[in-house]
Amino acid sequence: MKKQENEVRKIFIKIRMNDEELKQVKKKQQQTTERSLSEYIRNVSMQKPVTVKYRNQSADDFLKQMLELKKELNGIGNNFNQAVHKLHILDKIPEFRFWIQHYDGLQKSLVSKVEEIKLKVSQFYEQWLQK
């Protein structure tokens, strides 16, 4: 049963609310894309879908990606640390001394960058939560 857009609604339904209830209903309606309170109440009462507005979808998507990146970087950093520790075990072999010195510097650089990214993601997340 499809409803025409220009259909005249001639039935009027009254409901009683106190001020607090009305305030709550209006607040919920304002968080959706419904323009009028009547349309919102009609859709909710008929169990039709109501589109809820989001804070900032692009910021939500960015934050989700950054949190996933943070997890991946932590994993890479842990693997790198394990590899450097294994190289230290081979310190007695002269050929590996060069590799140990080289990868020690890379490890410190990687750990520093990972910590910097984690700090920035945490700061962004805190700002996002406050909005």
C-alpha positions, 0 to 999 in steps of 0.5 A, spaced: 500 500 500 503 506 497 502 513 500 501 518 495 506 524 497 500 529 496 495 525 500 491 530 505 491 527 512 484 529 515 484 525 521 487 528 527 490 524 533 491 528 540 496 525 545 497 529 552 504 530 554 508 533 560 513 539 558 519 534 560 516 528 555 515 533 550 522 536 550 525 529 550 520 527 544 523 534 540 530 533 542 530 526 539 526 529 533 532 534 532 537 528 532 534 525 526 533 528 518 525 529 520 523 536 519 517 536 522 515 533 529 508 530 526 512 526 521 517 524 526 512 521 531 508 518 525 514 514 522 516 512 529 509 510 531 508 506 524 515 503 526 518 506 519 525 507 519 528 514 522 535 516 519 539 519 525 544 524 524 551 523 526 556 528 528 561 528 523 561 521 518 568 523 515 571 524 522 568 517 525 571 514 519 578 517 519 578 515 527 576 508 525 582 507 520 587 511 525 585 506 530 586 500 526 592 503 523 595 504 531 593 496 532 597 494 526 603 499 527 603 496 534 604 489 531 609 491 527 613 494 532 613 488 537 615 484 531 621 489 529 623 489 537 623 481 537 627 481 531 632 486 534 633 482 540 634 476 536 640 479 533 643 481 539 643 474 541 648 473 535 652 479 537 658 474 538 658 473 530 662 479 527 658 479 520 651 481 525 654 487 529 653 491 523 646 489 522 645 490 530 647 497 529 643 498 523 637 495 526 638 498 533 637 505 529 631 503 525 628 500 531 628 507 535 626 511 529 620 506 528 618 506 536 618 513 536 614 514 530 609 509 533 608 513 539 607 519 536 602 516 532 599 513 538 599 520 541 596 524 535 590 518 535 589 519 542 588 526 542 584 526 536 579 521 540 579 525 546 577 531 542 572 527 538 568 524 544 567 531 547 563 534 541 
